Amino acid sequence: MLFDLRALGYFVAAYEERSITAAARRCFVAQPSISMAIKGLEDVLDTALFERGRQGLGPTASAHRLYPRACALLADSSALLQDFRRSTRERLCLYVQDDLMLPPLQPVLDALGQHLPQAALHMSPQATDARLRVLSEHCRPDGDTFQPLWTEPYVMLVPAEHPLRFRKSFALPDLQDIPLIEWPQCPLHQSFLKLAAEQGVVLQVCASAAREELLWRMVDAGLGLAVVPQSHAAQARHAVVRPLHGALAFSRRVGLSCDATDIALQALLAPLAATLNANRPSPHHQAA
């Protein structure tokens, strides 16, 4: 006769809790369900599993013998179920541009879960290896369909004690001989350098940050000023944020992209963006 896995689960709970009441509470069932399950197992095995007393349940030698086997059966059944669930889920590779902040992207992941509940998400380090990409529009691969999510400006981070903290905004001429911390990994960094060179503005690069978190810390430490996307500004605890204007008013459009030949995923880009825009609370992001 086959064992009822649910009954075995109730037995394990009773064995570990030493109480019908506690086992019922743990399994979110009524006490008679625990009692009936134990009685059914005792009938099948033709042996008593517990001795009932004022102190609760006392496991018999048969219960001690059954317990490890019941745990093994339950573990095997759970592993079997998880294995088949994983095997039927489609693997979706997602690439997120290195300089995008993860907290604002949480709604993107939530939206993916809503529209593709059977997809097993895998984060890819390379854009070309991913089926779906979250990136700036000017960084999308050739041949990709792009669905905008939001647009954000670049801003100036000024150390809290720097004399320029009182300036209300910054234009390109204001950067002449100002100590700046460069961020080579930023996709717009080369455009920024080219613009300064064309306008005859000499940038005084005092330091270089290999990672964005180092950039914020260097500004907080007073080493220099830095131009960053607005979504990054909140990470600097002691810096003052000032807008950029004129030719320096860079912005980037962040969105979803996929290969134009991926018809199934391409059809989901607009619904994903609509779900995200409906649920995104971030005030610093402006809808595209």
Backbone as JSON, one array per atom type, in Angstrom:
{
  "sequence": "MLFDLRALGYFVAAYEERSITAAARRCFVAQPSISMAIKGLEDVLDTALFERGRQGLGPTASAHRLYPRACALLADSSALLQDFRRSTRERLCLYVQDDLMLPPLQPVLDALGQHLPQAALHMSPQATDARLRVLSEHCRPDGDTFQPLWTEPYVMLVPAEHPLRFRKSFALPDLQDIPLIEWPQCPLHQSFLKLAAEQGVVLQVCASAAREELLWRMVDAGLGLAVVPQSHAAQARHAVVRPLHGALAFSRRVGLSCDATDIALQALLAPLAATLNANRPSPHHQAA",
  "N": [[0.84, -1.19, 0.0], [0.57, 2.23, -0.88], [2.18, 5.02, 0.65], [0.7, 7.92, 2.02], [1.84, 10.99, 1.25], [1.19, 13.41, 2.43], [0.2, 12.59, 4.89], [2.52, 11.55, 5.97], [3.95, 13.92, 6.21], [2.44, 15.19, 8.18], [2.88, 13.41, 10.27], [5.67, 13.76, 10.68], [5.68, 16.41, 11.57], [4.23, 16.12, 13.96], [5.91, 14.38, 15.33], [8.21, 15.99, 15.66], [7.21, 18.19, 17.02], [6.0, 17.09, 19.2], [3.35, 17.27, 19.91], [-0.08, 17.29, 19.18], [-1.6, 19.59, 18.85], [0.34, 21.62, 18.39], [1.48, 20.59, 16.07], [-0.68, 20.72, 14.29], [-1.02, 23.47, 14.18], [1.39, 24.23, 13.0], [1.17, 22.99, 10.5], [-1.01, 24.24, 9.49], [-3.61, 23.17, 9.66], [-6.61, 21.54, 10.91], [-6.79, 20.01, 14.18], [-7.94, 17.36, 14.18], [-7.18, 16.44, 11.64], [-4.46, 15.9, 11.86], [-4.51, 13.88, 13.8], [-6.03, 11.89, 12.49], [-4.36, 11.31, 10.34], [-2.12, 10.21, 11.6], [-3.34, 8.0, 12.8], [-4.09, 6.6, 10.5], [-1.58, 5.92, 9.44], [-0.64, 4.29, 11.49], [-2.44, 2.18, 11.26], [-1.8, 1.18, 8.7], [0.88, 0.43, 9.05], [0.6, -1.25, 11.11], [1.27, -0.8, 13.8], [1.89, 1.01, 16.84], [2.56, 4.48, 16.93], [2.78, 6.65, 18.61], [2.62, 7.4, 22.08], [0.06, 8.65, 23.97], [-0.16, 11.23, 26.33], [-0.29, 13.34, 29.3], [1.84, 15.03, 29.02], [2.02, 15.35, 26.35], [2.83, 14.01, 23.13], [4.43, 10.92, 23.03], [6.97, 9.51, 21.3], [7.11, 6.23, 19.97], [9.22, 3.26, 19.69], [8.82, 2.47, 17.08], [8.07, 4.86, 15.87], [10.45, 6.32, 16.07], [11.9, 4.82, 14.31], [10.54, 5.19, 11.93], [10.68, 7.94, 11.45], [13.25, 9.07, 10.26], [13.1, 7.86, 7.74], [10.69, 8.82, 6.76], [11.29, 11.54, 6.57], [13.24, 11.43, 4.56], [11.74, 10.46, 2.39], [9.94, 12.58, 2.01], [11.71, 14.65, 1.4], [12.78, 13.66, -1.0], [10.5, 13.65, -2.62], [9.93, 16.36, -2.74], [12.23, 17.31, -4.02], [11.97, 16.0, -6.46], [9.65, 17.22, -7.49], [10.52, 19.92, -7.71], [12.56, 19.59, -9.55], [11.23, 18.85, -11.91], [9.65, 21.09, -12.27], [11.58, 23.06, -12.74], [12.66, 22.09, -15.12], [10.67, 22.5, -16.96], [10.5, 25.2, -17.23], [11.15, 28.07, -19.14], [14.32, 29.36, -20.01], [15.37, 32.58, -19.58], [17.58, 34.91, -20.66], [18.86, 37.83, -19.33], [20.24, 41.0, -19.78], [21.73, 43.64, -18.02], [22.72, 46.9, -18.26], [25.94, 47.96, -17.17], [26.2, 50.4, -15.72], [23.71, 50.99, -14.75], [21.46, 51.54, -12.11], [20.4, 49.13, -9.72], [18.11, 49.19, -7.85], [16.07, 50.98, -9.05], [15.43, 49.32, -11.14], [13.98, 47.21, -10.19], [11.12, 47.18, -10.58], [11.12, 46.44, -13.29], [11.97, 43.78, -13.23], [9.86, 42.74, -11.72], [7.75, 43.19, -13.49], [8.5, 41.49, -15.56], [8.14, 39.06, -14.3], [5.37, 39.05, -14.08], [4.46, 39.01, -16.75], [5.84, 36.9, -17.88], [5.52, 34.33, -16.37], [6.47, 31.7, -16.36], [9.09, 31.84, -16.96], [12.52, 31.31, -16.32], [14.7, 33.41, -14.92], [17.85, 34.56, -15.97], [20.77, 36.26, -15.32], [22.82, 37.86, -17.55], [26.25, 38.57, -18.25], [27.04, 39.72, -20.61], [25.86, 41.72, -23.26], [25.37, 40.72, -25.82], [24.92, 38.05, -25.37], [22.48, 37.86, -24.24], [18.91, 37.57, -24.33], [17.05, 39.48, -23.76], [17.47, 42.93, -23.11], [18.39, 45.56, -20.85], [19.11, 48.8, -21.17], [20.9, 51.86, -22.07], [19.7, 53.87, -24.76], [21.58, 54.63, -26.71], [23.41, 52.64, -26.49], [22.44, 50.3, -27.45], [22.54, 47.19, -29.26], [23.2, 46.86, -32.79], [20.43, 46.35, -34.92], [18.57, 45.84, -33.01], [15.32, 46.07, -31.54], [13.98, 48.79, -29.8], [12.47, 49.72, -26.77], [11.48, 52.44, -25.03], [11.82, 53.24, -21.54], [12.31, 55.16, -19.48], [13.52, 58.54, -19.19], [16.43, 60.16, -18.11], [18.25, 62.91, -16.74], [21.73, 63.98, -16.76], [23.65, 65.02, -13.96], [25.48, 67.3, -11.82], [27.7, 66.36, -9.31], [28.7, 67.78, -6.34], [31.18, 68.2, -3.92], [30.33, 68.46, -0.45], [31.61, 70.48, 1.01], [32.79, 72.03, -0.88], [33.68, 75.11, -2.55], [32.1, 75.65, -4.8], [29.62, 74.67, -4.23], [27.55, 76.4, -3.88], [26.75, 77.23, -6.33], [24.06, 77.39, -8.6], [23.62, 75.94, -10.93], [25.37, 74.23, -13.62], [27.2, 75.04, -16.52], [28.92, 74.28, -19.61], [31.24, 76.08, -19.9], [31.75, 76.57, -17.22], [33.26, 74.51, -16.29], [35.89, 74.87, -16.71], [39.11, 74.31, -15.63], [38.17, 73.17, -13.28], [38.4, 70.77, -10.7], [37.83, 67.57, -11.67], [36.36, 64.32, -11.36], [36.81, 61.63, -13.33], [34.89, 59.16, -15.12], [35.38, 56.56, -16.74], [33.89, 54.32, -17.51], [31.35, 55.16, -18.04], [28.93, 55.36, -20.58], [28.55, 57.79, -21.95], [30.82, 59.18, -21.57], [32.96, 59.62, -23.37], [31.71, 61.26, -25.25], [31.29, 63.48, -23.71], [33.93, 64.33, -23.18], [34.73, 64.91, -25.78], [33.02, 67.02, -26.46], [33.86, 69.0, -24.65], [36.46, 69.43, -25.59], [35.95, 70.42, -28.17], [34.81, 72.85, -27.54], [36.87, 74.19, -26.47], [37.35, 73.95, -23.77], [39.27, 73.29, -21.0], [39.62, 70.46, -19.21], [40.21, 69.65, -15.87], [41.23, 66.85, -14.88], [41.27, 65.17, -11.98], [41.15, 62.71, -10.82], [40.31, 59.22, -11.35], [37.62, 57.01, -11.55], [37.12, 53.61, -11.2], [34.84, 52.17, -10.72], [31.33, 52.83, -10.25], [30.49, 53.11, -7.56], [32.82, 53.83, -6.31], [33.19, 56.32, -7.38], [31.16, 57.92, -6.17], [32.03, 57.83, -3.52], [34.49, 59.1, -3.71], [33.74, 61.68, -4.44], [32.27, 62.35, -2.14], [34.38, 62.37, -0.38], [35.6, 64.68, -1.04], [37.36, 64.93, -3.18], [36.9, 65.89, -5.72], [34.66, 67.13, -8.35], [31.9, 65.55, -10.08], [30.24, 64.29, -12.98], [27.22, 62.68, -13.28], [24.58, 60.22, -13.92], [21.23, 61.11, -13.01], [19.9, 59.23, -11.4], [21.93, 58.11, -9.97], [22.74, 59.98, -8.18], [21.67, 60.01, -5.59], [23.15, 58.19, -4.19], [25.44, 59.32, -3.23], [26.3, 60.47, -0.17], [27.07, 62.86, 1.03], [27.26, 64.83, -0.86], [26.4, 67.66, -2.94], [23.8, 68.12, -5.24], [23.58, 69.36, -8.47], [21.95, 70.82, -11.32], [22.65, 70.47, -14.88], [23.14, 72.62, -17.68], [22.53, 74.12, -20.95], [24.88, 73.29, -23.53], [25.87, 71.26, -22.04], [23.85, 69.8, -21.03], [23.27, 66.86, -20.84], [21.42, 63.83, -21.36], [20.01, 60.59, -20.83], [18.27, 57.9, -22.4], [16.66, 55.24, -21.13], [15.87, 51.85, -21.68], [14.13, 48.86, -22.84], [15.44, 46.29, -24.9], [15.55, 44.08, -27.69], [16.45, 41.54, -30.07], [15.39, 42.29, -33.34], [14.35, 40.22, -34.79], [13.3, 38.51, -32.97], [10.35, 37.73, -32.56], [8.39, 36.93, -30.67], [9.33, 37.89, -28.16], [9.65, 40.55, -28.82], [7.02, 41.4, -29.1], [6.32, 41.65, -26.48], [7.58, 43.84, -25.42], [6.34, 46.44, -25.36], [4.0, 45.95, -23.65], [5.43, 45.25, -21.3], [6.78, 47.66, -20.75], [4.55, 49.3, -20.31], [3.43, 48.17, -18.01], [5.52, 48.63, -16.23], [5.68, 51.48, -16.21], [3.24, 52.04, -15.1], [3.5, 51.19, -12.51], [5.86, 52.19, -11.45], [7.37, 53.96, -8.85], [9.4, 55.81, -8.67], [10.32, 59.14, -8.35], [12.33, 60.59, -9.66], [12.59, 59.68, -12.16], [11.59, 60.31, -15.4], [8.84, 59.69, -17.4], [9.21, 58.18, -20.58]],
  "CA": [[0.0, 0.0, 0.0], [1.37, 3.43, -0.97], [2.07, 5.98, 1.74], [0.19, 9.26, 1.75], [2.91, 11.91, 1.61], [0.66, 14.41, 3.35], [0.15, 11.96, 6.2], [3.9, 11.48, 6.45], [4.3, 15.27, 6.63], [1.78, 15.44, 9.47], [3.6, 12.6, 11.25], [6.94, 14.42, 10.97], [5.38, 17.59, 12.39], [3.85, 15.65, 15.3], [7.12, 13.82, 15.94], [9.11, 17.07, 16.03], [6.56, 19.12, 17.96], [5.54, 16.32, 20.37], [2.04, 17.79, 20.28], [-1.05, 17.35, 18.09], [-1.99, 21.0, 18.69], [1.44, 22.35, 17.76], [1.64, 20.08, 14.71], [-1.78, 21.28, 13.5], [-0.72, 24.89, 13.96], [2.52, 24.3, 12.06], [0.73, 22.55, 9.17], [-2.17, 25.05, 9.12], [-4.78, 22.3, 9.52], [-7.3, 21.27, 12.18], [-6.18, 18.92, 14.95], [-8.37, 16.02, 13.74], [-6.44, 16.01, 10.45], [-3.21, 15.3, 12.34], [-4.84, 12.63, 14.49], [-6.46, 10.9, 11.51], [-3.2, 10.91, 9.55], [-1.31, 9.32, 12.43], [-4.1, 6.75, 12.95], [-4.0, 5.88, 9.24], [-0.24, 5.33, 9.34], [-0.56, 3.2, 12.46], [-3.19, 1.05, 10.71], [-1.05, 0.62, 7.59], [2.11, -0.18, 9.55], [0.22, -2.2, 12.16], [2.07, -0.52, 14.99], [1.64, 2.31, 17.46], [3.63, 5.44, 16.69], [2.9, 7.57, 19.74], [1.89, 7.2, 23.34], [-0.55, 9.92, 24.36], [-0.13, 11.49, 27.76], [-0.45, 14.75, 29.69], [2.99, 15.79, 28.56], [2.0, 15.41, 24.9], [3.05, 12.77, 22.4], [5.7, 10.23, 23.27], [7.26, 8.62, 20.18], [7.48, 4.84, 20.26], [10.38, 2.81, 18.92], [8.42, 2.46, 15.67], [8.11, 6.25, 15.4], [11.86, 6.66, 15.88], [12.36, 4.11, 13.12], [9.87, 5.75, 10.75], [10.97, 9.37, 11.26], [14.25, 9.41, 9.23], [12.65, 7.41, 6.42], [9.65, 9.76, 6.33], [11.98, 12.77, 6.15], [13.9, 11.16, 3.29], [10.71, 10.39, 1.35], [9.43, 13.93, 1.78], [12.76, 15.4, 0.71], [12.86, 13.16, -2.37], [9.32, 14.09, -3.37], [10.08, 17.8, -2.98], [13.28, 17.46, -5.03], [11.39, 15.54, -7.73], [8.74, 18.26, -7.96], [11.3, 21.08, -8.11], [13.33, 19.26, -10.75], [10.34, 18.91, -13.07], [9.24, 22.48, -12.47], [12.69, 23.77, -13.37], [12.89, 21.61, -16.47], [9.62, 23.0, -17.86], [10.56, 26.65, -17.3], [12.03, 28.6, -20.18], [15.44, 30.16, -19.5], [15.41, 33.89, -20.21], [18.8, 35.63, -20.32], [18.65, 39.27, -19.24], [21.44, 41.82, -19.58], [21.51, 44.97, -17.47], [23.9, 47.74, -18.47], [26.73, 48.03, -15.94], [26.06, 51.63, -14.95], [22.33, 51.19, -14.33], [21.22, 51.21, -10.72], [19.48, 48.02, -9.59], [16.81, 49.47, -7.22], [15.04, 51.44, -9.99], [15.1, 48.27, -12.1], [13.16, 46.16, -9.58], [9.84, 47.04, -11.29], [11.33, 45.72, -14.54], [11.98, 42.35, -12.89], [8.5, 42.4, -11.32], [6.93, 43.14, -14.71], [8.87, 40.26, -16.27], [7.49, 37.96, -13.6], [3.94, 39.08, -14.38], [4.2, 38.68, -18.16], [6.48, 35.63, -18.22], [5.6, 33.61, -15.08], [7.17, 30.43, -16.49], [10.48, 32.07, -17.37], [13.57, 31.29, -15.31], [15.55, 34.54, -15.26], [19.3, 34.38, -15.82], [21.46, 37.52, -15.59], [23.97, 37.65, -18.42], [27.22, 39.67, -18.19], [27.27, 40.24, -21.94], [24.63, 42.1, -23.96], [25.17, 39.87, -26.99], [24.52, 36.71, -24.94], [21.16, 37.95, -23.63], [17.76, 37.69, -25.22], [16.42, 40.76, -23.42], [18.47, 43.84, -22.58], [18.0, 46.84, -20.27], [20.29, 49.62, -21.43], [20.69, 53.17, -22.68], [19.38, 53.7, -26.18], [22.76, 54.74, -27.56], [24.24, 51.45, -26.29], [21.78, 49.09, -27.93], [23.21, 46.56, -30.41], [22.58, 47.06, -34.11], [19.39, 45.38, -35.24], [17.66, 45.66, -31.88], [14.13, 46.9, -31.32], [14.15, 49.48, -28.51], [11.26, 50.24, -26.14], [11.92, 53.32, -23.95], [11.19, 53.13, -20.22], [12.37, 56.47, -18.85], [14.63, 59.42, -19.55], [16.97, 60.84, -16.94], [19.35, 63.81, -17.07], [22.97, 63.92, -16.0], [23.76, 66.12, -13.0], [26.81, 67.49, -11.25], [27.89, 66.1, -7.88], [29.67, 68.73, -5.79], [31.46, 67.92, -2.51], [29.54, 69.3, 0.45], [32.4, 71.62, 1.5], [33.46, 72.71, -1.99], [33.16, 76.46, -2.76], [31.11, 75.7, -5.88], [28.35, 74.08, -3.83], [26.51, 77.43, -3.9], [26.33, 77.49, -7.71], [22.75, 76.78, -8.81], [23.7, 75.0, -12.04], [26.66, 74.24, -14.29], [27.28, 74.98, -17.97], [30.23, 73.79, -20.03], [32.35, 76.99, -19.55], [32.0, 76.54, -15.77], [34.12, 73.38, -15.97], [37.29, 75.24, -16.95], [40.04, 74.19, -14.5], [37.53, 72.62, -12.09], [38.86, 69.39, -10.48], [36.77, 66.6, -11.99], [36.64, 62.89, -11.27], [36.27, 61.01, -14.54], [34.26, 57.84, -14.99], [35.55, 56.04, -18.1], [32.91, 53.29, -17.83], [30.09, 55.78, -18.44], [28.83, 55.35, -22.04], [28.59, 59.14, -22.52], [32.04, 59.85, -21.13], [33.72, 60.07, -24.53], [30.98, 62.39, -25.83], [31.54, 64.6, -22.8], [35.29, 64.8, -23.43], [34.78, 65.48, -27.12], [32.34, 68.3, -26.43], [34.73, 69.95, -23.97], [37.58, 69.74, -26.48], [35.44, 71.25, -29.26], [34.51, 74.18, -27.02], [38.09, 74.76, -25.93], [37.33, 73.89, -22.3], [40.3, 72.39, -20.48], [39.15, 69.75, -18.02], [41.26, 69.29, -14.92], [40.88, 65.53, -14.34], [42.09, 64.96, -10.8], [41.09, 61.31, -10.41], [39.5, 58.37, -12.21], [36.91, 55.98, -10.77], [36.93, 52.39, -11.97], [33.47, 51.72, -10.51], [30.48, 53.96, -9.87], [30.45, 53.32, -6.12], [34.03, 54.56, -5.96], [32.97, 57.7, -7.8], [30.4, 58.62, -5.13], [32.86, 57.96, -2.33], [35.54, 60.09, -3.97], [33.11, 63.0, -4.34], [31.98, 62.56, -0.72], [35.64, 62.65, 0.3], [36.04, 66.01, -1.42], [38.45, 64.88, -4.15], [36.54, 66.64, -6.92], [33.29, 67.09, -8.8], [31.66, 64.46, -11.03], [29.0, 64.29, -13.74], [26.63, 61.35, -13.15], [23.14, 60.17, -14.15], [20.48, 61.58, -11.83], [19.55, 58.11, -10.52], [23.1, 57.78, -9.15], [23.08, 61.07, -7.27], [21.25, 59.72, -4.22], [24.12, 57.31, -3.54], [26.45, 60.15, -2.56], [25.65, 60.9, 1.06], [27.45, 64.2, 1.49], [27.45, 65.71, -2.0], [25.31, 68.52, -3.39], [23.41, 67.81, -6.62], [23.24, 70.56, -9.24], [21.61, 70.5, -12.71], [23.51, 70.91, -15.98], [22.34, 73.29, -18.7], [23.23, 74.45, -22.18], [25.43, 72.16, -24.25], [26.24, 70.23, -21.08], [22.62, 69.16, -20.54], [23.15, 65.5, -21.36], [20.43, 62.94, -20.76], [20.01, 59.27, -21.46], [16.99, 57.22, -22.44], [16.84, 53.85, -20.73], [14.75, 51.05, -22.14], [14.27, 47.44, -23.12], [15.72, 46.0, -26.31], [15.75, 42.68, -28.08], [16.68, 41.39, -31.5], [14.16, 42.55, -34.1], [13.83, 38.96, -35.32], [12.67, 37.77, -31.87], [8.98, 38.23, -32.65], [7.66, 36.66, -29.43], [9.76, 38.82, -27.13], [9.41, 41.9, -29.3], [5.62, 41.72, -28.83], [6.15, 41.89, -25.05], [8.29, 45.03, -24.98], [5.4, 47.51, -25.02], [3.29, 45.63, -22.41], [6.36, 45.34, -20.17], [6.98, 49.08, -20.46], [3.31, 49.84, -19.77], [3.33, 47.69, -16.63], [6.54, 49.33, -15.45], [5.32, 52.89, -16.05], [2.06, 52.12, -14.25], [3.83, 50.82, -11.13], [7.12, 52.74, -10.97], [7.16, 55.09, -7.96], [10.57, 56.68, -8.57], [10.0, 60.47, -8.84], [13.39, 61.21, -10.44], [12.53, 59.16, -13.51], [10.55, 60.9, -16.19], [8.36, 58.73, -18.4], [9.66, 58.49, -21.92]],
  "C": [[0.88, 1.25, 0.0], [1.13, 4.35, 0.21], [1.49, 7.3, 1.2], [1.27, 10.25, 2.2], [2.43, 12.99, 2.58], [0.6, 13.86, 4.77], [1.55, 11.86, 6.8], [4.36, 12.86, 6.93], [3.69, 15.61, 7.98], [2.47, 14.65, 10.58], [4.91, 13.27, 11.66], [6.71, 15.64, 11.85], [5.04, 17.18, 13.81], [5.06, 15.1, 16.04], [8.03, 14.93, 16.45], [8.51, 18.01, 17.07], [6.16, 18.44, 19.26], [4.16, 16.78, 20.85], [1.15, 17.82, 19.05], [-1.42, 18.81, 17.8], [-0.91, 21.78, 17.96], [1.65, 21.9, 16.32], [0.56, 20.64, 13.8], [-1.52, 22.75, 13.19], [0.39, 25.06, 12.93], [2.09, 23.95, 10.64], [-0.5, 23.3, 8.67], [-3.39, 24.17, 8.81], [-5.43, 22.14, 10.9], [-6.66, 20.07, 12.87], [-6.64, 17.54, 14.52], [-7.63, 15.52, 12.5], [-5.13, 15.34, 10.84], [-3.5, 13.94, 12.97], [-5.23, 11.53, 13.51], [-5.29, 10.41, 10.66], [-2.34, 9.92, 10.33], [-2.01, 7.97, 12.6], [-4.02, 5.92, 11.67], [-2.64, 5.22, 9.06], [-0.1, 4.15, 10.29], [-1.3, 1.96, 11.94], [-2.42, 0.37, 9.59], [0.17, -0.14, 8.07], [1.85, -1.23, 10.63], [1.09, -2.05, 13.4], [1.68, 0.83, 15.55], [2.84, 3.22, 17.25], [3.84, 6.4, 17.85], [2.13, 7.04, 20.93], [1.37, 8.54, 23.79], [-0.53, 10.05, 25.87], [-0.31, 12.96, 28.05], [0.68, 15.62, 29.19], [3.06, 15.89, 27.03], [2.22, 14.05, 24.29], [4.42, 12.21, 22.74], [5.96, 9.26, 22.14], [7.64, 7.22, 20.66], [8.73, 4.49, 19.46], [10.07, 2.78, 17.42], [8.47, 3.86, 15.08], [9.54, 6.69, 15.15], [12.41, 6.0, 14.61], [11.79, 4.73, 11.84], [10.35, 7.16, 10.44], [12.04, 9.65, 10.2], [13.83, 8.99, 7.82], [11.57, 8.35, 5.88], [10.28, 11.05, 5.84], [12.64, 12.59, 4.79], [12.89, 11.11, 2.15], [10.17, 11.77, 1.01], [10.45, 14.78, 1.04], [12.87, 14.97, -0.76], [11.68, 13.64, -3.2], [9.41, 15.58, -3.69], [11.12, 18.05, -4.07], [12.76, 17.06, -6.41], [10.49, 16.62, -8.33], [9.52, 19.47, -8.47], [12.07, 20.82, -9.4], [12.46, 19.35, -12.0], [9.85, 20.32, -13.32], [10.33, 23.27, -13.15], [12.86, 23.37, -14.83], [11.86, 22.14, -17.46], [9.64, 24.51, -17.99], [11.56, 27.09, -18.37], [13.09, 29.5, -19.55], [15.5, 31.46, -20.28], [16.65, 34.63, -19.74], [18.54, 37.13, -20.4], [19.99, 39.97, -19.01], [21.03, 43.18, -19.05], [22.8, 45.76, -17.6], [24.61, 48.02, -17.15], [26.45, 49.26, -15.1], [24.61, 51.95, -14.61], [22.17, 50.73, -12.89], [20.18, 50.1, -10.61], [18.14, 48.37, -8.92], [15.75, 50.02, -8.17], [14.6, 50.37, -10.98], [14.24, 47.17, -11.5], [11.79, 46.06, -10.23], [9.96, 46.33, -12.63], [11.28, 44.21, -14.29], [10.59, 41.89, -12.47], [7.59, 42.26, -12.55], [7.23, 41.88, -15.52], [8.19, 39.05, -15.62], [6.0, 37.89, -13.89], [3.65, 38.58, -15.79], [4.8, 37.34, -18.58], [6.63, 34.79, -16.95], [6.36, 32.3, -15.16], [8.64, 30.6, -16.86], [11.41, 32.03, -16.17], [14.61, 32.33, -15.7], [17.01, 34.24, -14.99], [19.98, 35.69, -16.22], [22.73, 37.24, -16.38], [24.94, 38.82, -18.32], [27.48, 40.34, -19.53], [25.95, 40.53, -22.64], [24.34, 41.15, -25.11], [24.71, 38.48, -26.63], [23.1, 36.69, -24.39], [20.07, 38.06, -24.69], [17.03, 39.01, -25.0], [17.46, 41.64, -22.75], [17.82, 45.08, -21.98], [19.21, 47.74, -20.36], [19.9, 51.01, -21.94], [20.52, 53.0, -24.19], [20.63, 53.74, -27.06], [23.72, 53.56, -27.39], [23.61, 50.18, -26.86], [22.52, 48.51, -29.14], [22.48, 46.88, -31.71], [21.56, 45.96, -34.37], [18.42, 45.12, -34.12], [16.44, 46.57, -32.0], [14.22, 47.49, -29.93], [12.8, 50.01, -28.04], [11.66, 51.11, -24.95], [11.12, 53.09, -22.66], [11.17, 54.48, -19.51], [13.56, 57.25, -19.4], [15.12, 60.12, -18.29], [18.14, 61.72, -17.35], [20.61, 63.45, -16.3], [23.04, 65.16, -15.12], [25.2, 66.21, -12.5], [26.77, 67.19, -9.76], [29.01, 67.0, -7.37], [29.93, 68.35, -4.33], [30.79, 68.94, -1.58], [30.29, 70.54, 0.93], [33.08, 72.39, 0.37], [32.87, 74.11, -2.2], [32.08, 76.55, -3.83], [29.76, 75.09, -5.49], [27.21, 75.1, -3.87], [26.06, 77.76, -5.32], [25.03, 76.74, -7.98], [22.76, 75.76, -9.94], [25.07, 75.14, -12.69], [26.46, 74.18, -15.81], [28.7, 74.57, -18.35], [31.38, 74.76, -19.68], [32.71, 76.97, -18.06], [32.98, 75.44, -15.38], [35.6, 73.67, -16.19], [38.09, 75.19, -15.65], [39.37, 73.73, -13.21], [38.02, 71.17, -11.9], [37.71, 68.39, -10.65], [37.27, 65.18, -11.8], [36.0, 62.24, -12.48], [35.76, 59.61, -14.24], [34.28, 57.19, -16.37], [34.49, 55.02, -18.49], [31.57, 53.87, -18.28], [30.01, 55.84, -19.97], [28.93, 56.73, -22.68], [29.89, 59.88, -22.2], [32.82, 60.41, -22.31], [33.03, 61.26, -25.21], [31.22, 63.65, -25.01], [32.93, 65.19, -23.05], [35.4, 65.48, -24.8], [34.14, 66.86, -27.15], [33.22, 69.36, -25.77], [35.89, 70.38, -24.87], [37.14, 70.67, -27.6], [35.19, 72.68, -28.81], [35.73, 74.84, -26.4], [38.13, 74.8, -24.41], [38.35, 72.86, -21.84], [39.8, 71.76, -19.18], [40.33, 69.36, -17.15], [40.86, 67.97, -14.25], [41.83, 65.22, -13.19], [42.12, 63.51, -10.34], [40.2, 60.55, -11.39], [38.91, 57.26, -11.37], [36.66, 54.76, -11.64], [35.5, 51.87, -11.85], [32.64, 52.89, -9.99], [30.44, 54.2, -8.37], [31.7, 54.04, -5.62], [33.89, 56.04, -6.31], [32.25, 58.49, -6.71], [31.26, 58.85, -3.89], [33.95, 59.02, -2.52], [34.97, 61.5, -3.94], [32.81, 63.31, -2.88], [33.25, 62.92, 0.05], [36.23, 64.0, -0.09], [37.15, 66.05, -2.45], [38.16, 65.69, -5.41], [35.07, 66.52, -7.24], [33.13, 65.95, -9.81], [30.3, 64.64, -11.7], [28.45, 62.86, -13.75], [25.17, 61.37, -13.57], [22.38, 60.51, -12.86], [20.15, 60.44, -10.87], [20.71, 57.7, -9.63], [23.34, 58.81, -8.05], [22.74, 60.76, -5.82], [22.24, 58.85, -3.47], [25.21, 58.09, -2.82], [25.8, 60.79, -1.34], [25.91, 62.35, 1.42], [27.64, 65.19, 0.35], [26.19, 66.53, -2.28], [25.05, 68.22, -4.86], [22.98, 69.09, -7.31], [22.95, 70.18, -10.69], [22.66, 71.03, -13.69], [22.62, 71.59, -17.03], [23.19, 73.66, -19.91], [23.71, 73.2, -22.89], [25.78, 70.99, -23.33], [25.03, 69.43, -20.59], [22.42, 67.8, -21.21], [21.97, 64.79, -20.68], [20.55, 61.59, -21.45], [18.62, 58.66, -21.37], [17.23, 55.74, -22.19], [15.63, 53.05, -21.19], [15.09, 49.59, -22.3], [14.59, 47.25, -24.6], [15.87, 44.51, -26.51], [15.96, 42.65, -29.58], [15.36, 41.54, -32.26], [13.55, 41.29, -34.69], [13.16, 38.11, -34.25], [11.23, 38.26, -31.74], [8.23, 38.08, -31.34], [8.02, 37.66, -28.34], [9.51, 40.27, -27.54], [7.97, 42.34, -29.01], [5.38, 42.05, -27.36], [6.77, 43.21, -24.59], [7.33, 46.14, -24.55], [4.57, 47.18, -23.77], [4.18, 45.68, -21.16], [6.58, 46.79, -19.76], [5.74, 49.69, -19.83], [3.12, 49.42, -18.32], [4.31, 48.43, -15.73], [6.13, 50.77, -15.18], [4.11, 53.07, -15.15], [2.41, 51.92, -12.78], [5.07, 51.49, -10.59], [6.9, 53.97, -10.12], [8.26, 56.13, -8.0], [10.28, 58.06, -9.15], [11.05, 61.06, -9.74], [13.41, 60.7, -11.87], [11.35, 59.8, -14.23], [10.14, 59.91, -17.26], [8.78, 59.17, -19.79], [8.47, 58.81, -22.82]]
}
